[in-house]
Amino acid sequence: MSRHAEAVLEGVGLAFGYARDAFVFSEWSERFVPGEIVALTGASGRGKSTLLYVLGLMTRPTAGEVLLGGHPVGSLSDRERAWLRATRLGFVFQDAALDPARTILDNVVETSLYRRADRRGSVLRARGLLERFGVEHRVQSRPGQISGGQAQRIALCRALMNDPQVLLADEPTGNLDQASAAVVLGAFRERAEQGAAVVIATHDGALMAQCDRRIEL
Ligand SMILES: Nc1ncnc2c1ncn2[C@@H]1O[C@H](COP(=O)(O)OP(=O)(O)OP(=O)(O)O)[C@@H](O)[C@H]1O
């Protein structure tokens, strides 16, 4: 897909600081187009996760604007942003961030119920995804009973549930063996080919090498 295609996600002049006058990043601008997988790299602590939270509409930037499908989202309410997250974005957190009180199946199904999808169809889809990533046998387990690599794959299933236009992933292969990492990369590629923009924060050289473009923070 051409880099001149219309951006599905864009950051314009973004800055963020946890403390006043101490920016993790500033004046950061970038556009992400459908079909592309971008690696976000940089030394530990440079702000990759923080930037993904801003691009993923979980954290509001200190300055600048995020555009989703060409529309600025800064003036939207928290509720409107939550709706966009559920319907347009998929996010794979570094630590999976599964809800410990729910079963694996409910963790994955939850996002599509939020956008009022039919439960039966959602369960079928969730089971299909869990099977694809080799974790279907854990559907009735709780997050505290599974391995880190299983949790990462389940978090990816959850992110893929709603066919997101933008898929953001924070170190998605950190706990995976080579074979599982290849399956995960295949899923990113497929989602990109279906028209999503994919942004992956990673230190994994093998994963970086498979991305279309690299941005260093
Ligand atoms: N909640 C927080 N409060 C204050 N400072 C924070 C917070 N979260 C992160 N930081 C700081 O912000 C900076 C960027 O952190 P971030 O986690 O975004 O980096 P990263 O590039 O993703 O690192 P890593 O590769 O180790 O995951 C670091 O200096 C970190 O210590």
The ligand as an SDF file (V2000), in Angstrom:
LIG
                    3D

 31 33  0  0  0  0  0  0  0  0999 V2000
    2.9600    6.1940   35.0980 N   0  0  0  0  0  0  0  0  0  0  0  0
    4.1420    6.8170   34.9770 C   0  0  0  0  0  0  0  0  0  0  0  0
    4.4640    7.8430   35.7700 N   0  0  0  0  0  0  0  0  0  0  0  0
    5.6420    8.4980   35.6400 C   0  0  0  0  0  0  0  0  0  0  0  0
    6.5790    8.1720   34.7080 N   0  0  0  0  0  0  0  0  0  0  0  0
    6.3010    7.1530   33.8810 C   0  0  0  0  0  0  0  0  0  0  0  0
    5.0740    6.4170   33.9640 C   0  0  0  0  0  0  0  0  0  0  0  0
    5.0760    5.4530   32.9980 N   0  0  0  0  0  0  0  0  0  0  0  0
    6.2690    5.5850   32.3540 C   0  0  0  0  0  0  0  0  0  0  0  0
    6.9900    6.5870   32.8850 N   0  0  0  0  0  0  0  0  0  0  0  0
    8.3150    7.0480   32.4130 C   0  0  0  0  0  0  0  0  0  0  0  0
    8.1630    7.5300   31.0840 O   0  0  0  0  0  0  0  0  0  0  0  0
    9.2660    7.1220   30.2730 C   0  0  0  0  0  0  0  0  0  0  0  0
    8.7680    6.3200   29.0670 C   0  0  0  0  0  0  0  0  0  0  0  0
    8.2470    5.0610   29.5190 O   0  0  0  0  0  0  0  0  0  0  0  0
    7.6540    4.0090   28.4920 P   0  0  0  0  0  0  0  0  0  0  0  0
    7.1590    2.8550   29.2750 O   0  0  0  0  0  0  0  0  0  0  0  0
    6.7080    4.7160   27.6020 O   0  0  0  0  0  0  0  0  0  0  0  0
    8.9700    3.6250   27.6500 O   0  0  0  0  0  0  0  0  0  0  0  0
    9.2310    2.3960   26.6670 P   0  0  0  0  0  0  0  0  0  0  0  0
   10.0660    2.9440   25.5500 O   0  0  0  0  0  0  0  0  0  0  0  0
    7.9510    1.7540   26.2920 O   0  0  0  0  0  0  0  0  0  0  0  0
   10.0900    1.4120   27.5700 O   0  0  0  0  0  0  0  0  0  0  0  0
   10.2700   -0.2030   27.4990 P   0  0  0  0  0  0  0  0  0  0  0  0
   10.9550   -0.4880   26.1840 O   0  0  0  0  0  0  0  0  0  0  0  0
   11.1450   -0.4760   28.6780 O   0  0  0  0  0  0  0  0  0  0  0  0
    8.9050   -0.8160   27.6090 O   0  0  0  0  0  0  0  0  0  0  0  0
   10.2060    6.3460   31.1860 C   0  0  0  0  0  0  0  0  0  0  0  0
   11.2060    7.2340   31.6330 O   0  0  0  0  0  0  0  0  0  0  0  0
    9.3190    5.9070   32.3150 C   0  0  0  0  0  0  0  0  0  0  0  0
   10.0550    5.7850   33.5060 O   0  0  0  0  0  0  0  0  0  0  0  0
  1  2  1  0
  2  3  1  0
  2  7  2  0
  3  4  2  0
  4  5  1  0
  5  6  2  0
  6  7  1  0
  6 10  1  0
  7  8  1  0
  8  9  2  0
  9 10  1  0
 10 11  1  0
 11 12  1  0
 11 30  1  0
 12 13  1  0
 13 14  1  0
 13 28  1  0
 14 15  1  0
 15 16  1  0
 16 17  2  0
 16 18  1  0
 16 19  1  0
 19 20  1  0
 20 21  2  0
 20 22  1  0
 20 23  1  0
 23 24  1  0
 24 25  2  0
 24 26  1  0
 24 27  1  0
 28 29  1  0
 28 30  1  0
 30 31  1  0
M  END
$$$$
